[in-house]
Amino acid sequence: MESSVVPVAGIQALQVVTILLGGPLVSGVIAKAEARLQGRRGPRVLQPYFDIAKFFRKETVVTEESSWVFVAAPIVAFACYLVVPMLIPVLTTFPLPLGYSGDILGGGFILALAGFSIALAGAESGAPYAQLGSSRAMTFGALVEPTILFVIFAVALITRTDLPYALSATIRSSTSQLLRPSHLLASVAFFMVVLVDTGRIPVETHSGTLEFGMIDEARTLEHSGPLLALLTWGATMKQLILYTILINVFVAPWGLASTGSAVAVALAVPALLLKATVVGLVFAIVDNTFSKLRLFKITEFVASAFLFAVLGVLVFFIGGG
């Protein structure tokens, strides 16, 4: 008996729901793994869900110095995180209707808009530590964004397109495509970019409470209630989105549904979460193996990622890729 076919609109919505609900789960598993690596019992795997629910029940407090931007920015950032899953291969190998509405560069711009909104909210709060975190985030972001552009440029040269679904199909077509030196260099550069964007060591101690060393976490210090819930939830979604791009576009674009059958689509959901968890465990090992860099050394780390991306382009032109 043939399985039922899920409408493309339903699959499109399911991709967003997978990122929406799967983000806190992946974050919870990573936090548990990090605690085990450090010899601690650690929080529950489902703790991020309880934290988000608790924040939604709290009261929102807005400082006198803040404007409407302070309230609107978390909503804008959360909306951006809901848009990106419509543009990238989350569950299927075949492009969905909205998959053609933006390339991987457009998805990067949307994520950049979310980061800019959060930084603007931190600056609008009037609090010194939040403003410091926003300033730092924008400073390092000015170095990260050119790296992302070069990564996209390198992969687009290899695959002759910058559409995420086409990139995934090219890598999936042959193992030799995955092992091309230019592609490997671009993948390493993107891996380092994900470390920066998710606030991981050696760039930032994401679970630390020392204000002087905070970057991303400092931007949200003055938010509370539902606004903090949106920022916390959005951070887990952003992490899963970046993991999904790393997995389904650069490293392991397998386990996706090749048809619209309900069984194939349903199996693609746990496959994505499992792959994202494995990638998260790799990041957790990196997080517990290295020490945090000094603040002025972070630019060198980002510059190294940029160098890998540039080398990927040079290898493609000079060495044939």
C-alpha positions, 0 to 999 in steps of 0.5 A: 500500500502506497504511503500518502503524499504530504503537500509541499506547503505542509513540508514547507511548514514542517521545516519551520516547525522542525527548527522551531521545536528542535532547536531547544532539544539540540541545545539541551542535549549539547548542554547535557553532553558538556556537563558530562565531559566536565564531570558534572551531572548537568541540566535535564535535556528538556531544560531549555523548554522549561526555561523558555516557558518560565520566561514567557510567564515573567513580566517584561521590564523596560528601562526608561532609556529604551525606545520601541526598538528595544521591544521590537528587535527580539520579535524581528530577530525571531521572525528572521529565524522563522524565515531562513528554514524556508530557504534551505534544505532542512528535510528534503532533497528537492526544492520547495516553492519558497526555496527558489525565493532566496539563495544562500547569500539571502539567507545569510543577510536574513541572519545578519538582520537578526543579529543586527536587531539584537545588537541594536536592542542591546544598544537601546537598553542604555545598560553599559554591559549590553552596549559593550556586548553589542559593540563587540558583536558588531566589531567581530561581525564585520570580520565574520560576514566577509568570511561567509561571503568568501565561503559562499563564493568558493562553493558557488564556484565549485557547484556553479550555483548559490542556491542551497538545494543545488549546492546540496545536490552537487555534494550529494552526487559524488564523494569526490565533490565532497573531498575536493580541496577547495570544498574542504577549505570552505567547509573548515572556514564555515565551521569556524564561522559557526563557532563564532556565531554560536558563541563557542570557545575559543571565541566566547564562553557561552555559559559564562557569567563574567560580563567583561568576557561576554559578547552575544550573551551580554546583548540580552542582559537587560531583556526579561519576560517574553522578550527574553524568551524570544531571544533565548528560543531564537538563539537555539533556532539560530544554532540549529539553522547553522548546524543544518547548513553545515550538515545539509549543504557542506558536510553530510547532505544525506538522510533527506527525503527524496520524495514527498511521501509521509514516511520519507518526510517523517524519517527526515525529521529525526535524521536531521536532529540526530545529525545536528546532535552529532555536530553539536557533540563535536562543538561540545568537545571543542568547547571543553578541549580549548581555552577561551581566547583573549578578546584581542586574539579573537580577530586573529581567529576570525581572520584565520577563517577568512584565510581558509575561505580565500585559500579555497577560492585560490585552490579552485583557480590555481589547482583546479579545486 
